[in-house]
Amino acid sequence: MTGINAEPFAFPLKRNAIALIVIDMQRDFAEVGGFGASLGNDVTRVQSIVPDVKRLIQGFRDAELPVIHTMECHRPNLSDLPPAKRNRGNPPLKIGDRGPMGRILIAGEPGTAIMAELAPIDGETVIEKPGKGAFYATPLDDILKERGIAQLVFAGVTTEVCVQTTMREANDRGYECLLARDATESYFPEFKAAAIAMIQAQGAIVGWIASVDDVIQGISNA
C-alpha cells in the first residue's frame, strides 16, 4: 500500500480500489447566463479550476482508474424537486424556469450539461442527482460497491455544499475520502477555507486534503 502526500497526514492509497468523483462541473454553475450567475455569484471562480480539474481527470484516465461525474438536475415535470428547494431565497430565476441556456437544472437542457472541457468520455459513469449529495436518490453506492471501490477522490463545486455533502455521505458509508484542494471551488473563498478546515479536522474526520499534483503522482507511482 502506497500513500498520497496529504493533510493532516498521508492518505493510505489502495491503488485498485480508488475512483475520482467530479461534482457538478456544469454550465449552469460555471458560465455567465447560468443559474449561479443569476444568483449574483462570481462564476469566474469556478472557471478558474477547470484546468486543474481537467488535469486530475486525465491523471485518472491515464492510470486507468474510474472517473465518475455528477450533475445536479431534475425531471422536466419537477416531480423530484421539493418546493422548499425551488423557492429557497426567492431567486429571480428558479429551478425549472427558462433562462439563457434553457430550463435551469433540468435534465437534458444545455445549461445542465457538464462543461465541454470536462465532458465524460465513453465508459465513464454520469450520476444525475436531485439533491446536494450524490448518494441521495441515486445508484452511486451500488455502482461503487460493484466495482470494489473503497476510496474516493473528490473535485468540483461547490466545496461547502455539494462536494462536502457528498464527502460526508461517503464517509458515513465507510469510504475513505480525499479532496483535491486546487480542483474544487466555492463562490465564496471563506466558505471553501472553512469547509477544508472542517473536512480534515480531528485527524481527517471527514477526509484528507491534497493537491492535484500529489494525487496524480500518488496514483501514477503506485
Buried (B, 14 or more C-beta within 10 A) or exposed (E): EEBBBBBEEBBEBBBEBBBBBBBBBBBBBBBEBBBBBBEEBEBEBBBEBBEBBBBBBEBBBEBEBBBBBBBBBBBEEBEBBEEEBBEEEEBEBBBBBEBBBBBBBBBEBBBBBBBEEBEBEEEBBEBBBBBBBBBEEBEBBEBBEEEEBBBBBBBBBBBBBBBBBBBBBBBEEEBBBBBBBBBBBBBBEEBBEBBBEBBBEEEBEBBBBBBBBBBBBBBEEB
